[in-house]
Amino acid sequence: MNRTTFSIPGISCGHCVRTIERELASLAGVRRTEGDPGGKTVTVVWEPPADEEAIRARLREIGYPPA
Ligand SMILES: [Cu+2]
């Protein structure tokens, strides 16, 4: 299991975090997403077939591109 923290400048509140958590949950291999609205980060626990690029791509698609 891998754990990656992404910095996402577009996060402005808890709603953003919940949207990201919901959207990433539908990505195969993503096990858990924990967002920190104050720190503007999300930490994703994942395993294959997910990978960091797939997670970054989904974040861009939903309007929260990682820094
Ligand atoms: Cu928000």
N, CA, C, O and the ligand as a Tripos MOL2 file, in Angstrom:
@<TRIPOS>MOLECULE
protein
  269   267    68     0     0
PROTEIN
NO_CHARGES

@<TRIPOS>ATOM
      1 N           0.8590   -1.1930    0.0000 N.3       1 MET1
      2 CA          0.0000    0.0000    0.0000 C.3       1 MET1
      3 C           0.8920    1.2390    0.0000 C.2       1 MET1
      4 O           1.8880    1.3060    0.7200 O.2       1 MET1
      5 N           0.5160    2.2110   -0.8180 N.am      2 ASN2
      6 CA          1.3030    3.4430   -0.9330 C.3       2 ASN2
      7 C           0.5070    4.6000   -0.3410 C.2       2 ASN2
      8 O          -0.7220    4.5740   -0.2670 O.2       2 ASN2
      9 N           1.2480    5.5970    0.0690 N.am      3 ARG3
     10 CA          0.6190    6.7620    0.6850 C.3       3 ARG3
     11 C           1.2990    7.9960    0.1040 C.2       3 ARG3
     12 O           2.5070    8.1780    0.2510 O.2       3 ARG3
     13 N           0.5050    8.8470   -0.5620 N.am      4 THR4
     14 CA          1.0780   10.0180   -1.2220 C.3       4 THR4
     15 C           0.2820   11.2520   -0.8270 C.2       4 THR4
     16 O          -0.9480   11.2300   -0.8420 O.2       4 THR4
     17 N           0.9710   12.3190   -0.4760 N.am      5 THR5
     18 CA          0.3150   13.5830   -0.1480 C.3       5 THR5
     19 C           0.4690   14.5500   -1.3220 C.2       5 THR5
     20 O           1.5750   14.7910   -1.8040 O.2       5 THR5
     21 N          -0.6460   15.0890   -1.7640 N.am      6 PHE6
     22 CA         -0.6580   16.0420   -2.8740 C.3       6 PHE6
     23 C          -1.0020   17.4270   -2.3270 C.2       6 PHE6
     24 O          -1.9070   17.5760   -1.5060 O.2       6 PHE6
     25 N          -0.2690   18.4310   -2.7920 N.am      7 SER7
     26 CA         -0.5620   19.8150   -2.4620 C.3       7 SER7
     27 C          -1.5080   20.3670   -3.5270 C.2       7 SER7
     28 O          -1.2050   20.3230   -4.7190 O.2       7 SER7
     29 N          -2.6590   20.8880   -3.0890 N.am      8 ILE8
     30 CA         -3.6940   21.3270   -4.0330 C.3       8 ILE8
     31 C          -4.1280   22.7440   -3.6730 C.2       8 ILE8
     32 O          -4.9690   22.9450   -2.7960 O.2       8 ILE8
     33 N          -3.5420   23.7290   -4.3660 N.am      9 PRO9
     34 CA         -3.8180   25.1370   -4.0170 C.3       9 PRO9
     35 C          -5.2860   25.5150   -4.1420 C.2       9 PRO9
     36 O          -5.7320   26.4520   -3.4790 O.2       9 PRO9
     37 N          -6.0650   24.8000   -4.9900 N.am     10 GLY10
     38 CA         -7.4630   25.1490   -5.2180 C.3      10 GLY10
     39 C          -8.3990   24.7740   -4.0930 C.2      10 GLY10
     40 O          -9.5770   25.1280   -4.1400 O.2      10 GLY10
     41 N          -7.9210   24.0720   -3.0840 N.am     11 ILE11
     42 CA         -8.7730   23.7290   -1.9450 C.3      11 ILE11
     43 C          -9.0280   24.9900   -1.1170 C.2      11 ILE11
     44 O          -8.0960   25.6520   -0.6610 O.2      11 ILE11
     45 N         -10.3340   25.3100   -0.9320 N.am     12 SER12
     46 CA        -10.6280   26.4910   -0.1270 C.3      12 SER12
     47 C         -11.4730   26.1630    1.0970 C.2      12 SER12
     48 O         -11.5970   27.0010    1.9900 O.2      12 SER12
     49 N         -12.0540   24.9780    1.1640 N.am     13 CYS13
     50 CA        -12.8880   24.6610    2.3140 C.3      13 CYS13
     51 C         -13.1600   23.1660    2.3790 C.2      13 CYS13
     52 O         -12.7040   22.4010    1.5300 O.2      13 CYS13
     53 N         -13.9030   22.7670    3.3890 N.am     14 GLY14
     54 CA        -14.1990   21.3560    3.5790 C.3      14 GLY14
     55 C         -15.0260   20.7480    2.4500 C.2      14 GLY14
     56 O         -14.9500   19.5460    2.1970 O.2      14 GLY14
     57 N         -15.8250   21.5920    1.7630 N.am     15 HIS15
     58 CA        -16.5790   21.0520    0.6300 C.3      15 HIS15
     59 C         -15.6460   20.5650   -0.4680 C.2      15 HIS15
     60 O         -15.8680   19.5140   -1.0690 O.2      15 HIS15
     61 N         -14.6030   21.3390   -0.7190 N.am     16 CYS16
     62 CA        -13.6220   20.9360   -1.7370 C.3      16 CYS16
     63 C         -13.0380   19.5760   -1.3680 C.2      16 CYS16
     64 O         -12.9130   18.6890   -2.2120 O.2      16 CYS16
     65 N         -12.6870   19.4300   -0.1030 N.am     17 VAL17
     66 CA        -12.0760   18.1790    0.3490 C.3      17 VAL17
     67 C         -13.0430   17.0220    0.1700 C.2      17 VAL17
     68 O         -12.6430   15.9410   -0.2630 O.2      17 VAL17
     69 N         -14.3050   17.2360    0.4970 N.am     18 ARG18
     70 CA        -15.2780   16.1450    0.3600 C.3      18 ARG18
     71 C         -15.4840   15.7790   -1.1060 C.2      18 ARG18
     72 O         -15.6290   14.6030   -1.4410 O.2      18 ARG18
     73 N         -15.4970   16.8000   -1.9910 N.am     19 THR19
     74 CA        -15.6110   16.5250   -3.4270 C.3      19 THR19
     75 C         -14.4380   15.6690   -3.8950 C.2      19 THR19
     76 O         -14.6210   14.6840   -4.6100 O.2      19 THR19
     77 N         -13.2400   16.0540   -3.4860 N.am     20 ILE20
     78 CA        -12.0400   15.3160   -3.8960 C.3      20 ILE20
     79 C         -12.0920   13.8970   -3.3510 C.2      20 ILE20
     80 O         -11.7950   12.9470   -4.0760 O.2      20 ILE20
     81 N         -12.4630   13.7390   -2.0940 N.am     21 GLU21
     82 CA        -12.5390   12.4060   -1.4950 C.3      21 GLU21
     83 C         -13.5210   11.5300   -2.2710 C.2      21 GLU21
     84 O         -13.2440   10.3620   -2.5460 O.2      21 GLU21
     85 N         -14.6720   12.1090   -2.6190 N.am     22 ARG22
     86 CA        -15.6900   11.3460   -3.3390 C.3      22 ARG22
     87 C         -15.1970   10.9580   -4.7340 C.2      22 ARG22
     88 O         -15.3740    9.8180   -5.1630 O.2      22 ARG22
     89 N         -14.5870   11.8940   -5.4300 N.am     23 GLU23
     90 CA        -14.1530   11.6260   -6.8100 C.3      23 GLU23
     91 C         -13.0110   10.6190   -6.8470 C.2      23 GLU23
     92 O         -12.9750    9.7550   -7.7230 O.2      23 GLU23
     93 N         -12.0920   10.7200   -5.9180 N.am     24 LEU24
     94 CA        -10.9660    9.7820   -5.9330 C.3      24 LEU24
     95 C         -11.4110    8.3830   -5.5170 C.2      24 LEU24
     96 O         -10.7980    7.3900   -5.9100 O.2      24 LEU24
     97 N         -12.4770    8.3050   -4.7200 N.am     25 ALA25
     98 CA        -12.9500    6.9930   -4.2740 C.3      25 ALA25
     99 C         -13.3750    6.1230   -5.4430 C.2      25 ALA25
    100 O         -13.3700    4.8960   -5.3430 O.2      25 ALA25
    101 N         -13.7430    6.7540   -6.5520 N.am     26 SER26
    102 CA        -14.2010    5.9900   -7.7150 C.3      26 SER26
    103 C         -13.0450    5.5480   -8.6090 C.2      26 SER26
    104 O         -13.2650    4.8820   -9.6210 O.2      26 SER26
    105 N         -11.8340    5.9080   -8.2490 N.am     27 LEU27
    106 CA        -10.6640    5.5170   -9.0300 C.3      27 LEU27
    107 C         -10.1700    4.1530   -8.5270 C.2      27 LEU27
    108 O          -9.9070    3.9760   -7.3380 O.2      27 LEU27
    109 N         -10.0500    3.2010   -9.4510 N.am     28 ALA28
    110 CA         -9.6550    1.8430   -9.0640 C.3      28 ALA28
    111 C          -8.3030    1.8590   -8.3560 C.2      28 ALA28
    112 O          -7.3390    2.4420   -8.8510 O.2      28 ALA28
    113 N          -8.2440    1.2190   -7.2070 N.am     29 GLY29
    114 CA         -6.9920    1.1190   -6.4640 C.3      29 GLY29
    115 C          -6.8530    2.1410   -5.3510 C.2      29 GLY29
    116 O          -5.9920    1.9970   -4.4830 O.2      29 GLY29
    117 N          -7.7040    3.1880   -5.3640 N.am     30 VAL30
    118 CA         -7.6410    4.1740   -4.2820 C.3      30 VAL30
    119 C          -8.4030    3.6210   -3.0840 C.2      30 VAL30
    120 O          -9.5870    3.2990   -3.1850 O.2      30 VAL30
    121 N          -7.7220    3.5140   -1.9610 N.am     31 ARG31
    122 CA         -8.3250    2.9200   -0.7630 C.3      31 ARG31
    123 C          -8.8800    3.9680    0.1850 C.2      31 ARG31
    124 O          -9.9080    3.7530    0.8280 O.2      31 ARG31
    125 N          -8.1970    5.1010    0.2710 N.am     32 ARG32
    126 CA         -8.6200    6.0960    1.2490 C.3      32 ARG32
    127 C          -8.0440    7.4450    0.8600 C.2      32 ARG32
    128 O          -6.9290    7.5230    0.3450 O.2      32 ARG32
    129 N          -8.7980    8.5040    1.1030 N.am     33 THR33
    130 CA         -8.3170    9.8610    0.8640 C.3      33 THR33
    131 C          -8.6410   10.6920    2.0890 C.2      33 THR33
    132 O          -9.7830   10.7210    2.5480 O.2      33 THR33
    133 N          -7.6360   11.3640    2.6140 N.am     34 GLU34
    134 CA         -7.8380   12.2350    3.7620 C.3      34 GLU34
    135 C          -7.4090   13.6330    3.3760 C.2      34 GLU34
    136 O          -6.2510   13.8650    3.0270 O.2      34 GLU34
    137 N          -8.3550   14.5730    3.4400 N.am     35 GLY35
    138 CA         -8.0400   15.9390    3.0540 C.3      35 GLY35
    139 C          -7.8030   16.8210    4.2570 C.2      35 GLY35
    140 O          -8.3650   16.5990    5.3290 O.2      35 GLY35
    141 N          -6.9690   17.8170    4.0700 N.am     36 ASP36
    142 CA         -6.7020   18.8200    5.1010 C.3      36 ASP36
    143 C          -6.9710   20.1930    4.4960 C.2      36 ASP36
    144 O          -6.1140   20.7510    3.8110 O.2      36 ASP36
    145 N          -8.1860   20.7500    4.7530 N.am     37 PRO37
    146 CA         -8.5260   22.0390    4.1350 C.3      37 PRO37
    147 C          -7.5560   23.1430    4.5350 C.2      37 PRO37
    148 O          -7.2150   23.9920    3.7120 O.2      37 PRO37
    149 N          -7.1100   23.1440    5.7880 N.am     38 GLY38
    150 CA         -6.1950   24.2010    6.2470 C.3      38 GLY38
    151 C          -4.8540   24.1420    5.5430 C.2      38 GLY38
    152 O          -4.2960   25.1660    5.1470 O.2      38 GLY38
    153 N          -4.3520   22.9430    5.3950 N.am     39 GLY39
    154 CA         -3.0500   22.7730    4.7570 C.3      39 GLY39
    155 C          -3.1190   22.6800    3.2460 C.2      39 GLY39
    156 O          -2.0910   22.6310    2.5690 O.2      39 GLY39
    157 N          -4.3630   22.6550    2.7070 N.am     40 LYS40
    158 CA         -4.5820   22.5080    1.2670 C.3      40 LYS40
    159 C          -3.8500   21.2950    0.7010 C.2      40 LYS40
    160 O          -3.1620   21.3730   -0.3170 O.2      40 LYS40
    161 N          -4.0220   20.1760    1.3950 N.am     41 THR41
    162 CA         -3.4150   18.9310    0.9270 C.3      41 THR41
    163 C          -4.4490   17.8050    1.0100 C.2      41 THR41
    164 O          -5.4120   17.8770    1.7730 O.2      41 THR41
    165 N          -4.2250   16.7760    0.2140 N.am     42 VAL42
    166 CA         -4.9310   15.5100    0.4060 C.3      42 VAL42
    167 C          -3.8850   14.4000    0.4300 C.2      42 VAL42
    168 O          -2.9290   14.4040   -0.3460 O.2      42 VAL42
    169 N          -4.0900   13.4690    1.3250 N.am     43 THR43
    170 CA         -3.2300   12.2910    1.4080 C.3      43 THR43
    171 C          -4.0430   11.0940    0.9230 C.2      43 THR43
    172 O          -5.1300   10.8120    1.4260 O.2      43 THR43
    173 N          -3.4930   10.4070   -0.0560 N.am     44 VAL44
    174 CA         -4.1990    9.3050   -0.7050 C.3      44 VAL44
    175 C          -3.4680    7.9980   -0.4040 C.2      44 VAL44
    176 O          -2.2560    7.8860   -0.5910 O.2      44 VAL44
    177 N          -4.2300    7.0200    0.0620 N.am     45 VAL45
    178 CA         -3.7000    5.6640    0.2470 C.3      45 VAL45
    179 C          -4.1570    4.8540   -0.9540 C.2      45 VAL45
    180 O          -5.3540    4.7530   -1.2230 O.2      45 VAL45
    181 N          -3.1990    4.2730   -1.6770 N.am     46 TRP46
    182 CA         -3.5400    3.6380   -2.9520 C.3      46 TRP46
    183 C          -2.6500    2.4280   -3.2170 C.2      46 TRP46
    184 O          -1.5970    2.2430   -2.6070 O.2      46 TRP46
    185 N          -3.1250    1.6160   -4.1540 N.am     47 GLU47
    186 CA         -2.3510    0.4690   -4.6260 C.3      47 GLU47
    187 C          -2.6810    0.2950   -6.1030 C.2      47 GLU47
    188 O          -3.6690    0.8580   -6.5750 O.2      47 GLU47
    189 N          -1.8850   -0.4640   -6.8430 N.am     48 PRO48
    190 CA         -2.2000   -0.6990   -8.2490 C.3      48 PRO48
    191 C          -3.6030   -1.2870   -8.3850 C.2      48 PRO48
    192 O          -4.0250   -2.0430   -7.5090 O.2      48 PRO48
    193 N          -4.3480   -0.9660   -9.4570 N.am     49 PRO49
    194 CA         -3.8720   -0.3010  -10.6760 C.3      49 PRO49
    195 C          -3.7620    1.2170  -10.5770 C.2      49 PRO49
    196 O          -3.3910    1.8470  -11.5680 O.2      49 PRO49
    197 N          -4.0580    1.8280   -9.4590 N.am     50 ALA50
    198 CA         -3.8530    3.2760   -9.3550 C.3      50 ALA50
    199 C          -2.3500    3.5570   -9.3480 C.2      50 ALA50
    200 O          -1.5450    2.6990   -8.9840 O.2      50 ALA50
    201 N          -1.9950    4.7560   -9.7500 N.am     51 ASP51
    202 CA         -0.6300    5.2300   -9.5640 C.3      51 ASP51
    203 C          -0.6930    6.7520   -9.4250 C.2      51 ASP51
    204 O          -1.7510    7.3550   -9.6000 O.2      51 ASP51
    205 N           0.4310    7.3570   -9.1140 N.am     52 GLU52
    206 CA          0.4110    8.7880   -8.8340 C.3      52 GLU52
    207 C          -0.0730    9.5830  -10.0400 C.2      52 GLU52
    208 O          -0.7970   10.5650   -9.8800 O.2      52 GLU52
    209 N           0.3180    9.1710  -11.2500 N.am     53 GLU53
    210 CA         -0.0960    9.9390  -12.4190 C.3      53 GLU53
    211 C          -1.6000    9.8330  -12.6400 C.2      53 GLU53
    212 O          -2.2380   10.8130  -13.0250 O.2      53 GLU53
    213 N          -2.1700    8.6580  -12.4000 N.am     54 ALA54
    214 CA         -3.6230    8.5050  -12.5550 C.3      54 ALA54
    215 C          -4.3610    9.3890  -11.5470 C.2      54 ALA54
    216 O          -5.3910    9.9830  -11.8650 O.2      54 ALA54
    217 N          -3.8270    9.4650  -10.3420 N.am     55 ILE55
    218 CA         -4.4600   10.3050   -9.3170 C.3      55 ILE55
    219 C          -4.3310   11.7810   -9.6970 C.2      55 ILE55
    220 O          -5.2840   12.5490   -9.5690 O.2      55 ILE55
    221 N          -3.1370   12.1680  -10.1660 N.am     56 ARG56
    222 CA         -2.9450   13.5560  -10.6170 C.3      56 ARG56
    223 C          -3.8900   13.8960  -11.7750 C.2      56 ARG56
    224 O          -4.4500   14.9910  -11.8310 O.2      56 ARG56
    225 N          -4.0560   12.9460  -12.6940 N.am     57 ALA57
    226 CA         -4.9290   13.1830  -13.8500 C.3      57 ALA57
    227 C          -6.3670   13.3930  -13.3880 C.2      57 ALA57
    228 O          -7.0520   14.2910  -13.8790 O.2      57 ALA57
    229 N          -6.8320   12.5620  -12.4380 N.am     58 ARG58
    230 CA         -8.1990   12.7200  -11.9440 C.3      58 ARG58
    231 C          -8.3620   14.0570  -11.2170 C.2      58 ARG58
    232 O          -9.3940   14.7140  -11.3500 O.2      58 ARG58
    233 N          -7.3670   14.4490  -10.4660 N.am     59 LEU59
    234 CA         -7.4410   15.7350   -9.7620 C.3      59 LEU59
    235 C          -7.5380   16.8940  -10.7640 C.2      59 LEU59
    236 O          -8.2600   17.8620  -10.5280 O.2      59 LEU59
    237 N          -6.8180   16.7920  -11.8660 N.am     60 ARG60
    238 CA         -6.9100   17.8450  -12.8920 C.3      60 ARG60
    239 C          -8.2900   17.8370  -13.5250 C.2      60 ARG60
    240 O          -8.8690   18.8980  -13.7590 O.2      60 ARG60
    241 N          -8.8240   16.6570  -13.8060 N.am     61 GLU61
    242 CA        -10.1360   16.5320  -14.4460 C.3      61 GLU61
    243 C         -11.2300   17.1920  -13.6100 C.2      61 GLU61
    244 O         -12.1330   17.8280  -14.1540 O.2      61 GLU61
    245 N         -11.1510   17.0440  -12.3070 N.am     62 ILE62
    246 CA        -12.2350   17.5520  -11.4500 C.3      62 ILE62
    247 C         -11.9800   18.9740  -10.9940 C.2      62 ILE62
    248 O         -12.7150   19.4950  -10.1550 O.2      62 ILE62
    249 N         -10.9460   19.6130  -11.5350 N.am     63 GLY63
    250 CA        -10.7270   21.0380  -11.2820 C.3      63 GLY63
    251 C          -9.8950   21.3540  -10.0590 C.2      63 GLY63
    252 O          -9.8840   22.4920   -9.5900 O.2      63 GLY63
    253 N          -9.1900   20.3470   -9.5330 N.am     64 TYR64
    254 CA         -8.2950   20.5750   -8.4000 C.3      64 TYR64
    255 C          -6.8900   20.0820   -8.7470 C.2      64 TYR64
    256 O          -6.4030   19.1130   -8.1650 O.2      64 TYR64
    257 N          -6.2460   20.7560   -9.6970 N.am     65 PRO65
    258 CA         -4.9210   20.2860  -10.1210 C.3      65 PRO65
    259 C          -3.9070   20.3660   -8.9820 C.2      65 PRO65
    260 O          -3.8470   21.3680   -8.2700 O.2      65 PRO65
    261 N          -3.1170   19.3190   -8.8100 N.am     66 PRO66
    262 CA         -2.0700   19.3420   -7.7890 C.3      66 PRO66
    263 C          -0.9560   20.2890   -8.2040 C.2      66 PRO66
    264 O          -0.6930   20.4800   -9.3910 O.2      66 PRO66
    265 N          -0.3000   20.8810   -7.2010 N.am     67 ALA67
    266 CA          0.7990   21.8300   -7.4840 C.3      67 ALA67
    267 C           1.9970   21.0600   -8.0220 C.2      67 ALA67
    268 O           3.0290   21.6580   -8.3250 O.2      67 ALA67
    269 CU        -14.4020   24.4130   -0.9330 Cu       68 CU68
@<TRIPOS>BOND
     1     1     2 1
     2     2     3 1
     3     3     4 2
     4     3     5 am
     5     5     6 1
     6     6     7 1
     7     7     8 2
     8     7     9 am
     9     9    10 1
    10    10    11 1
    11    11    12 2
    12    11    13 am
    13    13    14 1
    14    14    15 1
    15    15    16 2
    16    15    17 am
    17    17    18 1
    18    18    19 1
    19    19    20 2
    20    19    21 am
    21    21    22 1
    22    22    23 1
    23    23    24 2
    24    23    25 am
    25    25    26 1
    26    26    27 1
    27    27    28 2
    28    27    29 am
    29    29    30 1
    30    30    31 1
    31    31    32 2
    32    31    33 am
    33    33    34 1
    34    34    35 1
    35    35    36 2
    36    35    37 am
    37    37    38 1
    38    38    39 1
    39    39    40 2
    40    39    41 am
    41    41    42 1
    42    42    43 1
    43    43    44 2
    44    43    45 am
    45    45    46 1
    46    46    47 1
    47    47    48 2
    48    47    49 am
    49    49    50 1
    50    50    51 1
    51    51    52 2
    52    51    53 am
    53    53    54 1
    54    54    55 1
    55    55    56 2
    56    55    57 am
    57    57    58 1
    58    58    59 1
    59    59    60 2
    60    59    61 am
    61    61    62 1
    62    62    63 1
    63    63    64 2
    64    63    65 am
    65    65    66 1
    66    66    67 1
    67    67    68 2
    68    67    69 am
    69    69    70 1
    70    70    71 1
    71    71    72 2
    72    71    73 am
    73    73    74 1
    74    74    75 1
    75    75    76 2
    76    75    77 am
    77    77    78 1
    78    78    79 1
    79    79    80 2
    80    79    81 am
    81    81    82 1
    82    82    83 1
    83    83    84 2
    84    83    85 am
    85    85    86 1
    86    86    87 1
    87    87    88 2
    88    87    89 am
    89    89    90 1
    90    90    91 1
    91    91    92 2
    92    91    93 am
    93    93    94 1
    94    94    95 1
    95    95    96 2
    96    95    97 am
    97    97    98 1
    98    98    99 1
    99    99   100 2
   100    99   101 am
   101   101   102 1
   102   102   103 1
   103   103   104 2
   104   103   105 am
   105   105   106 1
   106   106   107 1
   107   107   108 2
   108   107   109 am
   109   109   110 1
   110   110   111 1
   111   111   112 2
   112   111   113 am
   113   113   114 1
   114   114   115 1
   115   115   116 2
   116   115   117 am
   117   117   118 1
   118   118   119 1
   119   119   120 2
   120   119   121 am
   121   121   122 1
   122   122   123 1
   123   123   124 2
   124   123   125 am
   125   125   126 1
   126   126   127 1
   127   127   128 2
   128   127   129 am
   129   129   130 1
   130   130   131 1
   131   131   132 2
   132   131   133 am
   133   133   134 1
   134   134   135 1
   135   135   136 2
   136   135   137 am
   137   137   138 1
   138   138   139 1
   139   139   140 2
   140   139   141 am
   141   141   142 1
   142   142   143 1
   143   143   144 2
   144   143   145 am
   145   145   146 1
   146   146   147 1
   147   147   148 2
   148   147   149 am
   149   149   150 1
   150   150   151 1
   151   151   152 2
   152   151   153 am
   153   153   154 1
   154   154   155 1
   155   155   156 2
   156   155   157 am
   157   157   158 1
   158   158   159 1
   159   159   160 2
   160   159   161 am
   161   161   162 1
   162   162   163 1
   163   163   164 2
   164   163   165 am
   165   165   166 1
   166   166   167 1
   167   167   168 2
   168   167   169 am
   169   169   170 1
   170   170   171 1
   171   171   172 2
   172   171   173 am
   173   173   174 1
   174   174   175 1
   175   175   176 2
   176   175   177 am
   177   177   178 1
   178   178   179 1
   179   179   180 2
   180   179   181 am
   181   181   182 1
   182   182   183 1
   183   183   184 2
   184   183   185 am
   185   185   186 1
   186   186   187 1
   187   187   188 2
   188   187   189 am
   189   189   190 1
   190   190   191 1
   191   191   192 2
   192   191   193 am
   193   193   194 1
   194   194   195 1
   195   195   196 2
   196   195   197 am
   197   197   198 1
   198   198   199 1
   199   199   200 2
   200   199   201 am
   201   201   202 1
   202   202   203 1
   203   203   204 2
   204   203   205 am
   205   205   206 1
   206   206   207 1
   207   207   208 2
   208   207   209 am
   209   209   210 1
   210   210   211 1
   211   211   212 2
   212   211   213 am
   213   213   214 1
   214   214   215 1
   215   215   216 2
   216   215   217 am
   217   217   218 1
   218   218   219 1
   219   219   220 2
   220   219   221 am
   221   221   222 1
   222   222   223 1
   223   223   224 2
   224   223   225 am
   225   225   226 1
   226   226   227 1
   227   227   228 2
   228   227   229 am
   229   229   230 1
   230   230   231 1
   231   231   232 2
   232   231   233 am
   233   233   234 1
   234   234   235 1
   235   235   236 2
   236   235   237 am
   237   237   238 1
   238   238   239 1
   239   239   240 2
   240   239   241 am
   241   241   242 1
   242   242   243 1
   243   243   244 2
   244   243   245 am
   245   245   246 1
   246   246   247 1
   247   247   248 2
   248   247   249 am
   249   249   250 1
   250   250   251 1
   251   251   252 2
   252   251   253 am
   253   253   254 1
   254   254   255 1
   255   255   256 2
   256   255   257 am
   257   257   258 1
   258   258   259 1
   259   259   260 2
   260   259   261 am
   261   261   262 1
   262   262   263 1
   263   263   264 2
   264   263   265 am
   265   265   266 1
   266   266   267 1
   267   267   268 2
@<TRIPOS>SUBSTRUCTURE
     1 MET1         2 RESIDUE 1 A MET
     2 ASN2         6 RESIDUE 1 A ASN
     3 ARG3        10 RESIDUE 1 A ARG
     4 THR4        14 RESIDUE 1 A THR
     5 THR5        18 RESIDUE 1 A THR
     6 PHE6        22 RESIDUE 1 A PHE
     7 SER7        26 RESIDUE 1 A SER
     8 ILE8        30 RESIDUE 1 A ILE
     9 PRO9        34 RESIDUE 1 A PRO
    10 GLY10       38 RESIDUE 1 A GLY
    11 ILE11       42 RESIDUE 1 A ILE
    12 SER12       46 RESIDUE 1 A SER
    13 CYS13       50 RESIDUE 1 A CYS
    14 GLY14       54 RESIDUE 1 A GLY
    15 HIS15       58 RESIDUE 1 A HIS
    16 CYS16       62 RESIDUE 1 A CYS
    17 VAL17       66 RESIDUE 1 A VAL
    18 ARG18       70 RESIDUE 1 A ARG
    19 THR19       74 RESIDUE 1 A THR
    20 ILE20       78 RESIDUE 1 A ILE
    21 GLU21       82 RESIDUE 1 A GLU
    22 ARG22       86 RESIDUE 1 A ARG
    23 GLU23       90 RESIDUE 1 A GLU
    24 LEU24       94 RESIDUE 1 A LEU
    25 ALA25       98 RESIDUE 1 A ALA
    26 SER26      102 RESIDUE 1 A SER
    27 LEU27      106 RESIDUE 1 A LEU
    28 ALA28      110 RESIDUE 1 A ALA
    29 GLY29      114 RESIDUE 1 A GLY
    30 VAL30      118 RESIDUE 1 A VAL
    31 ARG31      122 RESIDUE 1 A ARG
    32 ARG32      126 RESIDUE 1 A ARG
    33 THR33      130 RESIDUE 1 A THR
    34 GLU34      134 RESIDUE 1 A GLU
    35 GLY35      138 RESIDUE 1 A GLY
    36 ASP36      142 RESIDUE 1 A ASP
    37 PRO37      146 RESIDUE 1 A PRO
    38 GLY38      150 RESIDUE 1 A GLY
    39 GLY39      154 RESIDUE 1 A GLY
    40 LYS40      158 RESIDUE 1 A LYS
    41 THR41      162 RESIDUE 1 A THR
    42 VAL42      166 RESIDUE 1 A VAL
    43 THR43      170 RESIDUE 1 A THR
    44 VAL44      174 RESIDUE 1 A VAL
    45 VAL45      178 RESIDUE 1 A VAL
    46 TRP46      182 RESIDUE 1 A TRP
    47 GLU47      186 RESIDUE 1 A GLU
    48 PRO48      190 RESIDUE 1 A PRO
    49 PRO49      194 RESIDUE 1 A PRO
    50 ALA50      198 RESIDUE 1 A ALA
    51 ASP51      202 RESIDUE 1 A ASP
    52 GLU52      206 RESIDUE 1 A GLU
    53 GLU53      210 RESIDUE 1 A GLU
    54 ALA54      214 RESIDUE 1 A ALA
    55 ILE55      218 RESIDUE 1 A ILE
    56 ARG56      222 RESIDUE 1 A ARG
    57 ALA57      226 RESIDUE 1 A ALA
    58 ARG58      230 RESIDUE 1 A ARG
    59 LEU59      234 RESIDUE 1 A LEU
    60 ARG60      238 RESIDUE 1 A ARG
    61 GLU61      242 RESIDUE 1 A GLU
    62 ILE62      246 RESIDUE 1 A ILE
    63 GLY63      250 RESIDUE 1 A GLY
    64 TYR64      254 RESIDUE 1 A TYR
    65 PRO65      258 RESIDUE 1 A PRO
    66 PRO66      262 RESIDUE 1 A PRO
    67 ALA67      266 RESIDUE 1 A ALA
    68 CU68       269 GROUP 0 **** ****
